[in-house]
Amino acid sequence: MKVLILGGTGLISSAIVQQLVQRQVEVHVWNRGLSEDRLPTNVVRRVVNRREIALLSQELREAKFDCIIDMCGYSAEDAVGLVKAAGNNTPQVIFCSSTDVFSQAKRDGRYPLTEASPKGAPATFQYAVGKIASEEILERAAETGIFGLTIIRPAEVYGAANPNYGPLHPLWHRDYNLWRLKSALPIILHGEGASLWCACYAPDVAAAFVNGIGNSDALNRDYNIAGPEWVTWVRYWQIVADVFAFPVPSIVTIPSDFLGVVFGTEALYLRENFRFNNVHNCARATKELGFSYRTDLQSGFSLMAQHYAGKWLADGEMEADSEYAKHYDTVLESWVRTVQRDPLSIGT
């Protein structure tokens, strides 16, 4: 078995590489070469700009890969290039999409989300728009028979051999919010902190990708991958405080619409995604890809704390004097003074 991964050093793809190597698969990684190389020594890495992929169809034909896994396709242009490169060259293409393609269904309250949920996203949510366009282009190509297509849509993924992804915060700046928690400073959450969220440990997600390779049941099929442990955002950060052994968290909840205005671009994903429930039915992936939620949030966050707590907290402290941090404090203090007299103390 010979597999090419476009990307290969990111959150999910690092775990995919590790699992393929363990299965003694010949792994090739093509990416821009900008990220730290933590690849196993027997992985063949080549520096390739994504925009060059369409020009490499002859090389792909000669290489005779059994499968191409695209972990870094974000736009219609990316998908068109992949079709030109892989068409009639590679038996299977696995495309990493996102459950964000169901952004409109989330807004409409159509839960749980399944593969049959209607796709759609507002024009302001360009990430989701790009993933939808990519799926459509690849699906049309697959219908002509030039390759078999497998689409996998993860929800939030965390952990694995990548130190850049701490606990998710709806206003981003993950490390800064983690540092605030350690410092017994209040953190902001949106709405009432009650919308449901889920997250899945990267190696658990990666296993579904690996099991899709050469899987005849997975050809021209799409799959949602998400953790079945649905928690409120308050509970999410309660778990974080618990496993990092931080003080009891003090949480200030502020309406999403207000945060969307006062934080501007920092609140883009809050406005378009985090404010809505993230609840999925992944029965298809469980049955056909062997997807298994092996690592609950308590266990997964504990592993992250063991490996990366020092780095994240140091990075968060460096941001404590930033303009973002000053604005954060201004918004929080103004809200507590005029509206919510006391932050919530959420026990662990």
C-alpha angles and dihedrals in degrees: 000000000000120000133184119203120198100211108007102171101068132098100282098022093057088059091045090054092050093050094046092050089051088055089051093245117157103246127197122185124199119188143128093276092233099119127074112276107240093151122133112262094247093059114101110227124192128181108234129160111230091234089061096059095093090058094056102067093115092053090049090050091053093044092056098208116190092212140007116209111200109204097161108049111126108154145039088256091056091050094049090052091050092051091051092048101042102032111118088351104080129039095216139026120192112197122198106218128159140246084239087087084081092058094126092047088054090052090050092051096241101159141211096031114224135174087269093058113116114262119228143124137185116261089246090066097072096170091060092041090054093049092050092050091048093051092050094050093048092046092053090050092049091052088064090058099243090128141349112256130212118183118197120188115195122193117209112339126190142172131025126113095327122097096196100081117072125166110316120252123192091231092046116227088111096178094050092052090047090052090050089053092052090047092054090245119143118259127210123240126179130252108344091325085252105113111111122250136177136196134187132208111251098236089054090053093043091056090063091055091048092048090052094062111105090354108143091199089060097054113116090359133120129215138193116216118195140138114264091214101100113192136169117250088250090055090045092058092040088061090048092053091047099051094042090049092235126155119278103289121252109211131190115197117207127179114267094232091055093048089048090058101042096042097041114182091007087066097049095110091042091056095044103033125355096060091063129072117267103208121149142178108219099176093125093055091046092053101039104026100031091240110180129181096222099157120058121205095259091054096040095047089048090056090050091050092052094051107033112017093106095051095045095047092048090051091047093051090052088059095050093097096042125118088249091056092048091050090046091055093046093052093044096047093046092050094048092046097049106027119007107040098193131028117237115260106212112196122218 
